[in-house]
Amino acid sequence: MSLSVNNSESKRILVAGDVMLDRYWFGEVNRISPEAPVPIVRVQKREERLGGAANVARNAVALGMQAGLMGVIGQDEAGNSVEALLRESGIYSYLSRDPQISTIIKLRVIGRQQQLLRIDFEERPTENVLRDKLNRFNALLSGYDVVVLSDYAKGSLNNVSDMIAAANAANKLVLVDPKGHDFVRYAGATLLTPNKSELKQIIGDWSGESDLTEKAQSLRRELRLQGLLLTRSEEGMTLYTEDQVTHVPAVAREVFDVSGAGDTVIATMAAMMANGMSMQEAVLIANRAGGIVVGKLGTATVTKEELFT
């Protein structure tokens, strides 16, 4: 496909949500522990990457956009690492420091190119920090073209309804990657991007495509969404809008790691829509981006060159 992104440097995406630090420990596995039936990993290499909402911003920058990031981190060493990675990536940081919590960390132990263990460290932000964050969000809105709200249910988006209302009042596109059992708080967003398990929590199981379409369209109308994009892993993606249902089959390739694939999809949708594409056009590109990124290890990005050459 010969599509390209024009003037993307002038488009700005504000990402808000749960910010994480992804840590990877790579090593050799040659024996089982005598203490318990578990492999012993001799760590040889360590990496740190931006995770959660920060990975969305990183993907937007990889596509040539300008990105600002809002979220909460701790007053700790991991928070310092997040700030340093943001500087390296060219992402504008509007992060709030909460001295009463630790930065969210996902530690993955990799042996022989396989994930053996993931350890999560997380605490919910305090109310005072979240209140200040909402005020800052309102102040930043005018400088951005598109808003992406990346909800990992870690507490940073407890004011998400107010944020959507403010973005709508400022005539901004609002894309939301949702979580949880209640999508009502995302009402009024431009586009919601749940995966299959997330959507099933809201509408229950479906008996076939027609049943799924009926339930998805009913939810979309109920929440006053312009679009509902269902990401379906090996089944591809389906976009529900008022006028049509657009299904895009998955790109056939080996799946290596699905970590952060949803971040790549929503960042790509935001980048394409910011540059004037319709949702139907954007989903074709986002589907390709998702297919590329699952072939990479860990939270990763897709570049314009990979997408358009």
N, C-alpha and C positions, 0 to 999 in steps of 0.2 A: 504494500500500500504506500502511496506517495504522499501521505498527509504530513504536514509539518506544523510546528508551533511557531507562530509569528509574533514578534514583539513581546515574548514572554517575560523579558527582563523588566518590563514596565508593569507587569501584573503582580499583585501582592496578596499573599494568603496569610491570614491570621489563624493559627492553630491553637486551640485551647483544650486542655484535658489532663489526663493522668500521665505524668512524666516519669519515666523509669530509666534506670541504667541497666543495660544487658551486659552481663559478664560471662565470658567463655573461658573455660579451662580445658585445653587440649592435651591429651597425653597418650601414652602407650598402655595397653592392657595385655599382660603376659601371664598373669596367674590369679587365682582366687584367694581371698583372704583366709588365713587359718582361724580368724576370730569369728567369722560369719560367712555364709555362702554368697559373698558379693565380690565383684571384680576389684582388683587393686589398680588404680589409675596413677601412673607416674607422670605428673604434670610436666609438660615440656614448653608450653606456650600459653600466654594469657592475652585475651583481647577484651576491650570495652567498646560497646556501641550504644548509640542512642536507642531507647525503646519506648513503646507506648506512643503517646502523642508526639514525643520528640522524633520518633521514627517517621511519622507522617510528615513533619516539617522537613526532615532530611530527604525524604522522597520528593517533596515539592521542589526543593533546591536542586536535586539531581535532574529534574525536568526543566531547569532553567528559570524557575520562579524565584521571586523574593519571598521569604517566609519569616514571620514572627511567631514566637512560641510563648504561650502563657501556661502556667502550671505551678505546682508547689513542690519544692524539694527541701531537704533538711539542711541544717547548718552543720554539714559534716563533709568528710572526705569524698564520699560518693557524689554529693551535690557539687563539690568543686570539679569532679571529673565530668559531670554533665555540662557544666558551664564551659569547661575547656573544649569539649567535643562540639558544643554549639558554635564556639568561636572558630574552630577549625572548619566547620561546615558552612560558615557564613550565614548562620541563622541569627536573627535579632532575638535576644533573650529578654523576656519580660517576666522571668520566673520570680516567684515569691519564696523567701526563705522562712521556714517554720522551725524555730529552735526547739520545739517540743516534740518533733517527730524525726525519724530517720528517712532518708531518701529511699524510694522503692527500688529494690534490686532484684533482678532475676539472674541467678547464677546457674549456668548450664555446664555440666561436665561431659566432655566429648571424648570418646575413645574409639579408635578405628573408624572415624567419620560417622559415628552413631552417638546420639544423645543418650547417656546412661542415667542421668539424674538432673533434676531441676530443683533448686532451692529458692524459695521466695522470701524476701524480707519486706514487709510493708506495714505502714500505719496510716490512719486517716488524718488528713489535715485538721487543724483546729478552726473554730468558727471565725475568730477574728481575722485570720489570714484569708479565709474564703470571702469575707465581706469586702476586704480591701481589694481582692482580686476582681470582684464584680465591678467595682468602681473603675478600676484600671481598664477592664475590658471595654466599658462604655467610652472611656476617653480615647482608646486606640482605634475604635471602629472606623472612623472617618478616613483613616490612612490606608485602608485595605479594601480590596475588591471582593474577596471571598472569605467566608468564615468556615472552618472545619472544626467540629466539636468531637473529640475522640474520647469516648467514654469506656473505660475499663472497669467501672464500678469500684474505684478505689477512693472515691470521695471528693475529687477535685471539681466535679461538675454538679454539685448539689444545687446550684443556681441556674441549671441549664435552661429552664423555662424562661427566666428573665433574660438570659443571654440571647435566646432565639427571638424573643419579642423585641429586644433592642436592635438586633441585626436586621429584622424585618422593617422596623421603623426607619432604619438608615438605608433601606433598599439594597441590602447585601444578599448575595446567594449564601445559603446556610446548609452545609452538608453535615450529617451526623452519623457516626458509627456507634450504634446503640448497644446497651447492655441492660439486663435485668428483666423483671416480670411486668413492668409498667412502662409502656411507650407513650402514655398520655403526656408525659412531661416533655416529649419531643414535638408536640403538636405545633404546626405552623412552619416547620422546617421545609426547605426546598426539596431535599433528598435525604432519605434514610437508607443505610446500607447494611441490613442485618444478614447474617449467614443463616443456614438452615436451622440449626439448633436454637439460635436466638429467636427466629420467627416462630418456631413451634411453641416456644414458651408463651407466646402471645395469642396465636390463633389455633393452636392445637395441631394434631396430625391432619393430613389431607389424603383423600382417596385416589386422586389423580390430578392431572393438569388443570382440568376445568374447575375442580373443587378448589385447588390452590389459587387459581386466578380469581375466583369469586371471593375467597377469604382475603386475599392480598389486596384486591381492589377495594373491598369494604373497609379494611383497615386504613388504606391510603386516604379514602374519602373522609373517614372518621377523624383522622389526624390532620386533615387539610394539607396533605403533602402534594407537591407537584409530581414527585416521583418516589417509587419504592424499588430499590435495587436489591434483589435477592442473590447473594453469592452462594453457589451450589457445588463448590469443589469440582469433582470430576464431571459434573453435569453442566458446568459453565455458569452463566449468569442469566437472570431474567429481570427485565426492567418493566415495571408497571406504571403507566401514566394514564391520564384521562382519555387520551385518544387511541392508545394502542398498547399491546404487549409485545415486547421485543426480547426474543430469546437468542443468546449467543452461545454456541457450543464451546466447550473447553478446548484450549489449544493443546493438541496431542504432544506431550513431552514427558520426560521422567520427572516425577515429583521427588525432590530431595529433602526439602524442609519447608513446611507451611508457616513457620514463624513470621509474623509481620506481614503476611500476604494481604490481609485486610487493610493494613496501613497503606500499602502500595496502591491498592485499588481506589481508595477514597482520595488519596493525594492526586492520582492520575485523573479521576473524574473532576476534581476541583480545578486542576491545571487546564484541562481541556475546556471546561465550561467557562472559566475565566477568560479564555481566549475566543469565546463566541461560539463554540460548538454546541449543538443541541445535546440533550441527554442521550438520544439514540446514537448520535455520532460518537460521543464520548465513551459510551459503554463498550464500543468495539475496541477502542484503544486501551481502556482499563482492563478488559479481558485479556488482551495480549500482554499487558504489563504484569498481571497476576500470573500468567503462564510462565513468564520469564523468571520472576522472582522466586517461585517455588523450586526452581532448579538451582538455587544458590543456598549456601549454608547460613543459617541464622537470619537475624533481621538484616535485610539487604535492600538495595535500591535498584531502580531501572533508569537508565539514561535515555535522553532523546535519541541518541545514536542507535541504541539497541531497539528502540521502538520503531524508528522511521527509516532504517536502512536495511 
